[in-house]
């Protein structure tokens, strides 16, 4: 089971890292959030039944981890050393991408999750499944978020 889990984490580590990057802030480092996601994936891995594809399950756990991580303001993350196999260097030197991330970080937690999944080219049906909302609600909310980001970038 551990070997399967590590292989899955290797395959999806950049996706997990991107989710963590969207939710980092001045109080919690990228590594703290990344480790919290990995920990929650490990804890819930035995109950993963394969009803959905692996990436859908990972997105759901990662996004729920990030949302609840910040909801509990007095909670301290459990820190544990990552094995060198699971560390990932991800650096984006594009100024536009950094500016977009800065704008996205100003959104609410749920809006961040929605726009992140949209930017990852996830189908709206999968986004709806991950977020637990209807497909039409996904479309409406994404359009509103895009408008909000446009207004924010023009200020």
C-alpha positions in Angstrom: 0.0 0.0 0.0 2.8 2.4 0.9 4.5 1.8 -2.5 1.3 2.5 -4.4 0.7 5.7 -2.4 4.3 7.0 -3.0 3.9 6.3 -6.7 0.6 8.2 -6.8 2.2 11.1 -4.9 5.1 11.2 -7.4 2.7 11.2 -10.3 0.6 14.0 -8.8 3.1 16.0 -6.8 3.1 19.0 -9.1 -0.7 19.2 -8.9 -0.6 19.0 -5.1 2.1 21.6 -5.0 0.0 24.0 -7.2 -3.0 23.6 -4.8 -0.7 24.4 -1.9 0.7 27.4 -3.7 -2.7 28.9 -4.2 -3.5 28.7 -0.5 -0.2 29.7 1.1 -0.1 33.0 3.0 2.2 34.9 5.4 1.4 32.6 8.3 1.9 29.2 6.6 4.6 28.4 4.2 4.1 26.5 1.0 5.9 23.5 2.6 3.6 23.5 5.6 0.5 23.3 3.5 2.0 20.8 1.1 2.9 18.5 4.0 -0.6 18.9 5.5 -2.1 17.8 2.2 0.2 14.8 1.9 -0.6 13.8 5.5 -4.4 14.0 4.8 -4.0 12.0 1.6 -2.1 9.4 3.5 -4.7 9.2 6.2 -7.5 8.9 3.8 -5.7 6.6 1.3 -7.0 3.4 2.8 -10.6 4.5 2.3 -10.0 5.5 -1.4 -12.3 3.1 -3.2 -11.5 4.1 -6.8 -15.0 5.4 -7.5 -13.5 8.4 -9.1 -10.2 8.8 -10.9 -7.1 9.4 -8.7 -6.7 13.0 -9.7 -10.3 13.9 -8.7 -9.9 12.3 -5.3 -6.5 14.0 -4.8 -8.0 17.4 -5.8 -10.9 16.9 -3.4 -8.7 16.0 -0.5 -6.1 18.7 -1.2 -8.7 21.5 -1.6 -10.7 20.4 1.5 -7.4 20.2 3.4 -6.5 23.8 2.4 -10.0 25.2 3.2 -10.2 23.5 6.6 -6.5 24.3 7.3 -7.3 28.0 7.4 -10.7 27.7 8.9 -9.2 26.5 12.1 -7.1 29.6 12.9 -5.8 28.4 16.3 -4.7 25.0 14.9 -1.0 24.4 14.4 -0.1 22.1 11.5 1.6 18.8 12.3 5.1 19.0 10.8 6.8 16.0 9.5 9.9 15.6 7.3 9.1 14.7 3.7 11.2 12.0 2.1 13.4 13.3 -0.7 11.3 11.3 -3.1 8.3 13.5 -2.5 10.0 17.0 -2.6 9.3 19.0 -5.8 10.9 22.1 -7.0 8.4 24.3 -8.8 9.4 27.7 -9.8 7.6 30.0 -12.2 9.6 32.9 -13.3 6.8 34.5 -15.3 5.7 37.8 -13.9 2.2 37.5 -15.3 1.8 34.1 -13.6 3.0 35.6 -10.3 0.6 38.5 -10.6 -2.3 36.1 -11.4 -1.4 34.1 -8.3 -1.4 37.3 -6.2 -4.8 38.2 -7.5 -6.2 34.7 -6.9 -4.8 34.8 -3.4 -7.1 37.7 -2.7 -10.2 35.6 -3.5 -12.1 33.7 -1.0 -11.1 30.1 -0.3 -13.9 28.5 -2.4 -13.4 30.9 -5.3 -9.7 30.1 -5.2 -10.4 26.4 -5.5 -12.8 26.9 -8.4 -10.5 29.1 -10.4 -7.6 26.8 -9.7 -9.4 23.8 -11.1 -10.6 25.9 -14.1 -7.0 27.0 -14.8 -5.9 23.3 -14.5 -8.3 22.6 -17.4 -10.5 20.3 -15.4 -13.9 19.5 -17.0 -16.8 21.4 -15.4 -18.4 18.0 -14.5 -15.2 17.0 -12.5 -15.0 20.4 -10.9 -18.6 20.0 -9.8 -17.9 16.6 -8.4 -14.8 17.8 -6.5 -16.5 20.9 -5.1 -19.8 19.2 -4.4 -21.9 21.7 -6.5 -23.9 21.5 -9.7 -22.3 21.9 -13.1 -24.4 25.0 -13.9 -23.2 26.5 -10.6 -19.6 25.9 -11.6 -20.1 27.7 -14.9 -21.8 30.7 -13.2 -19.3 31.0 -10.4 -16.3 30.7 -12.8 -17.7 33.5 -14.9 -18.2 35.7 -11.8 -14.7 35.0 -10.6 -13.2 35.9 -14.0 -15.0 39.2 -13.9 -13.8 39.8 -10.4 -10.2 39.1 -11.4 -10.5 41.4 -14.4 -11.7 44.2 -12.1 -9.0 43.5 -9.6 -6.3 43.6 -12.3 -7.5 47.0 -13.6 -7.2 48.7 -10.2 
